[in-house]
Amino acid sequence: MLARISKFTLTFFTVLLSQATFASESTVSRQTYEVRGTLKNFNAAKHEATIAHEEIPGFMSAMTMDFEVPDATAFQSLRAGDRLAFRLCVQGDRAWIDHVRQTGTSTALIVTPPPLQQAVRELKVGEKAPEIEWTDQSSKKTRMRDLRGRALAITFIYSRCPLPTYCPLMNRNFATARTLLKQMGEQDNWQMISLSLDAESDTPAVLAAYAKSHQADELHWSFATASDPDLRRLGDAVGLEFQRNGAQINHNLRTVVIDVNGRIGHIFRGNSWTPQELAAELRRAMQASR
């Protein structure tokens, strides 16, 4: 009975938060940007295009990203390597592309590009998470083992990331999951960490301001950086891929839940997971048997 009530309550609060988000988005103006780039891949099932785009002045550095494509008609005649021009639309928590035009044709044999870094074996659920150390927005150093006995959720972000469906979405999901957990009465036995891939720019002072903008309390949600070896150690274990090229950071999205025993509880891939799913996995990780 309690489990059914908890599930209903979690769903109820998720619906309320979703309605509030929809209402707020309807009042936010749409920003548009004309962009050029090269098509790397198109996933028809997900309506998602991977494009290596040029710099978008005043908005984003050149990088390779996945973009939502509501109308995929233009991609039916395109292939990897084709040059494109398109419009990027950003409104509230959403970002998508439209007005896609082909500006150049690929004539060379297209080879699938290598991953952003050398692939290593991704850990499975139940395996021990690697030991790392991070420095949070208060300059406090914490080791993974210091939090043994608490369920953890760790996602990878950087504060300069402007696209609302990438790093900002990870933080919005964390904020909503935090609210859901507190509404469920889960007050103490969990913590979320937004771990920056950009230690050079994301100093403790920058992260403190970023954390404040998300109303993050350090007991439940920290913004932090880690050494490059530690980032690689944890990132490799959960399938994170990232590269730095000057100020540019190319990365995929991974969010990992670690149970109270320091073992992998769940790995969320990409950005399609929901705060409700994260809250459920954290609750499960809190109850892991020793």
C-alpha positions, 0 to 999 in steps of 0.5 A, spaced: 500 500 500 505 504 501 509 503 495 502 504 491 501 511 495 509 513 494 508 511 486 502 515 486 505 521 489 511 521 485 507 521 479 502 527 481 508 532 483 511 530 476 505 532 473 504 539 477 511 540 475 510 539 468 504 543 467 508 549 471 514 548 466 509 548 460 505 555 462 512 558 463 515 556 456 509 559 453 511 566 455 518 565 453 520 568 447 523 564 441 530 566 439 533 563 432 540 563 429 542 561 422 547 556 423 552 552 418 555 545 419 556 538 416 551 532 417 554 527 421 548 522 422 541 522 422 537 518 427 530 517 424 527 514 430 529 519 435 528 525 430 535 527 431 541 530 427 548 530 429 551 536 426 558 539 427 556 546 426 560 552 426 561 558 431 554 561 433 556 568 434 554 570 441 551 564 443 555 558 442 562 555 440 563 551 434 562 543 436 558 537 434 551 536 437 545 532 437 539 537 435 532 535 435 528 535 428 521 535 429 520 535 421 525 530 418 523 531 411 529 535 409 533 529 411 530 524 407 535 526 401 541 527 405 547 523 407 553 524 412 558 529 410 553 533 406 554 541 408 547 544 411 544 551 413 539 551 418 535 555 423 536 553 430 530 555 435 531 556 442 525 557 447 525 556 454 527 549 455 527 547 448 531 547 442 530 544 435 532 546 428 528 547 422 529 550 415 534 545 413 537 546 406 543 542 403 549 547 401 554 542 399 554 535 397 559 529 400 563 526 394 568 522 399 567 516 402 564 517 409 567 513 414 564 513 421 567 518 425 571 515 431 568 516 438 570 522 442 575 518 446 578 511 446 572 507 448 573 502 454 569 497 458 563 501 461 561 498 468 555 494 469 549 495 474 552 492 481 559 493 479 564 498 484 564 505 482 571 508 481 574 512 487 574 519 485 575 526 488 572 533 487 572 540 489 565 543 490 563 550 490 565 552 497 572 549 495 571 543 499 574 536 497 570 530 497 572 523 496 567 518 493 568 514 499 566 519 504 559 519 502 559 511 503 552 510 506 548 515 501 545 514 494 549 519 489 547 521 482 552 524 478 551 528 472 557 531 467 556 539 465 559 545 464 556 552 466 558 555 459 553 550 455 548 554 452 543 549 449 537 548 454 537 540 452 544 539 454 547 541 460 542 546 463 537 540 462 541 535 466 541 541 472 533 542 471 532 535 471 536 534 478 532 540 481 525 537 479 528 530 482 530 534 488 523 537 489 520 530 488 524 526 493 523 532 498 516 531 497 516 524 498 520 525 505 527 523 503 531 528 506 538 525 508 540 519 505 542 522 498 546 527 494 546 529 487 553 532 484 553 536 477 560 535 475 563 540 471 568 538 465 571 545 465 575 546 471 579 552 468 572 556 467 568 553 472 572 555 479 569 555 485 566 562 485 563 561 478 560 554 481 557 558 487 553 563 483 551 557 478 549 553 484 545 559 487 541 560 481 539 553 481 537 554 489 542 548 490 543 546 498 550 543 499 547 537 503 543 535 497 546 538 491 553 540 489 556 543 483 564 541 483 570 540 479 575 534 479 582 533 476 582 530 469 584 523 471 578 523 475 574 525 470 576 520 465 576 514 471 569 515 472 567 518 465 570 511 462 566 507 467 559 510 465 560 511 457 562 519 458 565 521 452 568 528 451 574 532 448 576 539 449 579 544 443 581 550 446 574 553 449 570 548 446 568 542 449 564 536 445 561 531 450 555 526 450 551 526 456 551 521 462 548 521 469 550 515 473 546 513 480 551 510 485 548 506 491 549 506 498 555 501 497 558 505 492 556 500 486 553 502 480 545 503 480 543 505 474 546 509 468 542 514 464 544 515 457 543 521 453 537 526 455 531 523 454 530 520 462 526 524 466 526 527 473 521 521 476 526 516 473 532 519 477 528 520 483 525 512 483 533 510 481 535 514 487 530 511 492 532 504 490 539 506 491 538 508 498 535 501 499 540 497 496 542 491 501 549 491 504 
